[in-house]
Each structure stands twice: as structure tokens, then as C-alpha cells.
Amino acid sequence: MARSARLKLALLAGGVVLGHLAALEWLGRQADAISALQAMAPTMFTRLLMPVQPPPVASVAPTPSPPKPRTRAALPAKPPASEEQEPVKPEPPVRAEDPPPAPAEPMAEPAAEPVAEPASAQADTAAAPVAEPPAAAASAPAAASLDHWPLDSRLSYDVSGHWRGPLYGNARVQWQREGSRYQVRLDIDLGLVSQVLTSQGEVTPLGLLPRVYEEQRPGKRRIARIGEQVVTLESGRTLPRPEGVQDTASQFVELSQRFASGQEKLEVGRSVSVWLARPGGVDHWTYDIVERELLRIPGMGEVETYRLVPRPIDKPRGNYTAEMWFAPSLQYLPVRIRVNMGTEAWLDLMVEKIEQR
């Protein structure tokens, strides 16, 4: 009888422990379900993008330097009156029988000659700058440059790869913009394994300004927040925010815009650098443009691309690297992405369809 009671107590204690563990797991899942992202309205895509001859890239004009102030040339000083006047001839004496001389006709006064300004006035004139245009007029081109960003786009990829055997699936990169807000979302679906990378922030004339970056996979969510001065990592640690920092998702659109606008030249032999923020840290990456390659894309034919390969970094946070192929005839979008996970695992994303609003 006592043995039966002890067994019941043990089962009850075990049930309580299991219940607590289940409750903790549920609370953890609820915490992971809380996202820092803001909902974006769904986009209706209406057309397929096909290769076209890219327009000439107009490099971004440097900011013009302010005009130099104008100075007035110093006028020669007027010579003294004694040097200009002719010597006065003595008039002959007037005799009584001579008629009085006729009154002389009034002579026109000579035009006044410009008087040289004193040295102090000339100095003031030289120091006075020419009037600048209003600030509102100067900011107009900056606001208009936001229209040069691509329309809402969705790139669908066919995925193949290898990790303990062959891998197959699909992926999408979707770009959305609402005014000065943007979202870049990368979805990778390999059946039992899936992952979503999302970047949200602001669009500026100088580039994307990420605010929140999120990595999500089943049961796990990691977030990095990018402020004006610091980047807050998943652990709560903060790091100084580098100028022009991007994240793993936003870099695809940011680099496309740099190439399309002429901020960076897409030429073999050149390189492009970018800071990338992730939940685990901030790293500086440099991509070398190593070759020009023709890719055969189903439904599009042969497309000219430029392949970018990352350089090794000093303190890598894992063994993930990404090679990218950008196509000038397809708005400089990344038509192929190869994710290398060490030397034995990899994913190859090849575009099969590009939709736009």
C-alpha cells in the first residue's frame, strides 16, 4: 500500500515537472513569435521582367563646390588736377573802344569718371560671397532621386544544393517600398528546412538605411536593431554603427542600386565593400568582381552577368559566405546567389522568374 502511494507521488511530481517544462517551452515560443517588424501591404505584381539593353549608367554627380566670390578690379586712380589742366594763358587787356566780347556759350559738363573705391571698400567687396540658391531648391534633386529605386519586385529562384546529400527547393527575394519605407525579404524553403531573412528601414538618396534585421527559422527568431549611433545585437550588446551599414538581406538591393546608379562600377577587376550587421555581430565585407559570365536562364536565354566573390574576413562568425551574379540587362538585379557553408555544403539559387508591380 505504501509502495503504491509512493508511486503515485512520483508520477504526480513527474507530471508537475513536465508541465512546467511544457509551460516554459510555450512561453519561449510566444517570445519568439513577437516580431520587431512592421506589417507591409501585400504587393500585386502585374508584369514579368525580361532582359533589355541597359541604359547608359550616369555616374552620380559630385556635389558642386560653392562659387567663388566675385571681385571688382581696382580702377586706376584719377591723376591730380594739376596734371590734367592746361596752363592758363593771360587774357589781353580790354580797351575802351573794343566792343564787349560775346558771352561764351555754356559748355557741356564732361561725364563723371568712376572714382576708385578705397582699399577698405574693395576688401569688403572681395569678402562678400555671391548669393546662394535657396535651400529648398537644393533639396529638390535629393527628393527626386528616390524615384530611381526599382519598382516593387519579386525574384523567384530554383534552389539546388548539397548537405549530407542532395538538396532541392525554392527561394524568393522580395523588395517593397512605401514612400521612404522599404522591406527586403528572403525566403528559402527546402522542405523540412526553411529560413526567412527580413530587413526593414528607410530609403534615402544615399542608400538604404536598415533599422531592423530579423532571421527566422522554425522555433527560433534572432533580431538586430540598427539605430542612429549603435547596432544592438541579439545578446543586448551594442556596437558602433558603421557608416552605410547594411544587413544580409538588404545588401542585395543596395548593391544593385549602387551599380545601376553608377555609385559603384560593375567591371571585372574592381571591388565593392559593405558593412553587414547580423544578430551576432557587425563585419566588413569586400567583394571582388572576378569575371563576366553568360548564364542561360530558362525563358530568358543567355544573360550577361558579373560574378562577385567575397574575400575572407579576419574573424568570421561561422562558415557562411555568398557569391552573387548581377545582370545589367535585368536592372542589375542578382540573378544567381550561391551560399557556401564550408567546403562540403552549399546552396545555389538560380533565378527563374522576375515579377514587378
VEXMAR-738855 format. One record per residue (C-alpha): residue in three letters; x, y, z. Coordinates in steps of 0.1 Angstrom, whole numbers, plus 5000, padded with zeros to 4 digits. Layout:
N
ALAXYZ/...
END
This chain:
357
MET500050005000/ALA502850245010/ARG504650144978/SER501650234957/ALA501350574974/ARG505050654967/LEU504550554931/LYS501550794928/LEU503551074943/ALA506451014919/LEU504151014890/LEU502551334902/ALA505951504907/GLY507051394872/GLY503851534858/VAL504351874875/VAL507951894862/LEU506851804827/GLY504052064829/HIS506552334840/LEU508852234811/ALA505952254786/ALA504952594800/LEU508452724797/GLU508752594761/TRP505352764753/LEU506553094768/GLY509753074748/ARG507753014716/GLN505553314724/ALA508553524730/ASP510053414696/ALA506753494679/ILE507053864689/SER508554034659/ALA510054384657/LEU508954414620/GLN506154634609/ALA503554494585/MET503754594549/ALA500854594525/PRO500954304500/THR502054394465/MET500254294433/PHE502754204406/THR501554274371/ARG504354214347/LEU507453994341/LEU510854154337/MET512754054306/PRO516354134296/VAL516754464278/GLN519854664268/PRO520654864300/PRO520655244296/PRO524055424300/VAL524955454336/ALA525155814346/SER527555854375/VAL526256034404/ALA527456394400/PRO529656514429/THR528356794450/PRO529357124433/SER531657344453/PRO530257694461/PRO531057954435/LYS534058174443/PRO533158534453/ARG533458794425/THR535959074430/ARG535959414413/ALA539059514395/ALA540659814410/LEU540260124388/PRO543360334382/ALA543560634405/LYS542560974389/PRO545661184384/PRO545961514403/ALA544161814388/SER547461994383/GLU548461724357/GLU545261744337/GLN544762124334/GLU546562314307/PRO548462634318/VAL546162934318/LYS547063194292/PRO546863554303/GLU543963744287/PRO544864054266/PRO543864394282/VAL540464534273/ARG540464864256/ALA537665114258/GLU536965124221/ASP536864754217/PRO533264604218/PRO532564384248/PRO533264024240/ALA530263804232/PRO529163584260/ALA530563234257/GLU528162954251/PRO527862724280/MET529862404275/ALA528562064283/GLU529961924315/PRO532161624310/ALA530861284321/ALA531961204356/GLU534760944357/PRO534460654381/VAL536160714413/ALA538360444426/GLU537060284458/PRO539160294488/ALA541159984498/SER538759904526/ALA535759904503/GLN537559674478/ALA538359434506/ASP534659424517/THR533559354481/ALA536059074478/ALA534958914510/ALA531258924502/PRO530158584486/VAL527758564458/ALA524158484469/GLU523458114473/PRO520257954459/PRO517557874485/ALA517957554504/ALA514657424492/ALA515857434456/ALA519057244465/SER517056974482/ALA514756914453/PRO517156674434/ALA517756474465/ALA513956404469/ALA513556324432/SER516456064434/LEU514155834455/ASP512255764423/HIS515355594408/TRP514955294431/PRO513454994414/LEU509754924415/ASP508454654439/SER510054334427/ARG509953964434/LEU512753734422/SER511853364423/TYR514753114424/ASP515252744418/VAL517452604446/SER519752314444/GLY522552224468/HIS524251964490/TRP524351894527/ARG524651524537/GLY523051454503/PRO521351644475/LEU519051944484/TYR516252094463/GLY513752374469/ASN512852724460/ALA513553074472/ARG512253434468/VAL513753774473/GLN511054044475/TRP511654424475/GLN508954664486/ARG508855034491/GLU506155264505/GLY507355624503/SER510555634522/ARG510055294539/TYR511354964525/GLN511354594532/VAL513654324517/ARG512653964525/LEU514553654515/ASP512553324519/ILE514452984515/ASP512252674515/LEU514052334514/GLY511052124525/LEU511952024561/VAL514252324564/SER513252684559/GLN514553024568/VAL513353384563/LEU515653684564/THR513954024566/SER515254384565/GLN513254694572/GLY514255054572/GLU514355384552/VAL515255474517/THR517555774513/PRO519255944484/LEU522555794496/GLY521355444500/LEU519355214522/LEU519255284560/PRO518254954577/ARG516554984611/VAL515654614619/TYR517054294606/GLU515553954615/GLU516453594609/GLN513753344615/ARG513552964613/PRO511152724629/GLY511152784667/LYS513853054666/ARG513953424659/ARG517053644660/ILE517054024657/ALA519554304653/ARG518454664657/ILE520354944639/GLY520055294654/GLU521555624646/GLN524755564666/VAL524855194676/VAL523854844665/THR522154644692/LEU522854274688/GLU520753974698/SER522653944732/GLY521854314740/ARG525454424734/THR525854734714/LEU528554824688/PRO529255154670/ARG527155184638/PRO529455204607/GLU528655454580/GLY526455294553/VAL525954964572/GLN523654704556/ASP522454364566/THR522454024550/ALA519054084532/SER519354454523/GLN522854414507/PHE521254264475/VAL519154564467/GLU521754814480/LEU524454674457/SER522054664427/GLN521255034432/ARG524955124436/PHE525754954402/ALA522655094384/SER523255454396/GLY527055454389/GLN528055494426/GLU530055174420/LYS531355054386/LEU530454694377/GLU533654604360/VAL535954304362/GLY538954384383/ARG537154624406/SER535854564441/VAL533054694463/SER532954694501/VAL530054694526/TRP529454664563/LEU526954394573/ALA525054384606/ARG523754054619/PRO522353944652/GLY525753814662/GLY527954104651/VAL529054354625/ASP531654274599/HIS533254444569/TRP533054254537/THR534754324504/TYR533554164471/ASP535854134441/ILE534354144407/VAL536253844393/GLU534653764359/ARG532053834333/GLU529853534327/LEU526953444304/LEU524253254323/ARG521553064305/ILE518253144323/PRO515052944313/GLY512753174293/MET515253454291/GLY518153294271/GLU521753394277/VAL522153684301/GLU525453874307/THR526353874344/TYR529253984366/ARG530353754394/LEU531253894428/VAL533253674452/PRO533853774489/ARG537253804504/PRO537953614536/ILE537553824568/ASP539753824598/LYS537253684624/PRO534453504606/ARG531253444625/GLY530653094611/ASN531552954577/TYR528753114556/THR529853314525/ALA527753434495/GLU528753474459/MET526553694437/TRP525953734399/PHE524454074389/ALA522854124355/PRO522954474339/SER520154384314/LEU517854294343/GLN518154624362/TYR521354504378/LEU519454254400/PRO521153944415/VAL520053664392/ARG522253404409/ILE523353364446/ARG525553084458/VAL525753034496/ASN528752834507/MET528652664541/GLY532252544545/THR533752324518/GLU531152044517/ALA527752214520/TRP526352474496/LEU523152624481/ASP522852754446/LEU519952994438/MET519253044401/VAL516553294391/GLU513653154371/LYS511253454371/ILE511353824380/GLU507953994386/GLN507454374391/ARG504554594401/
END
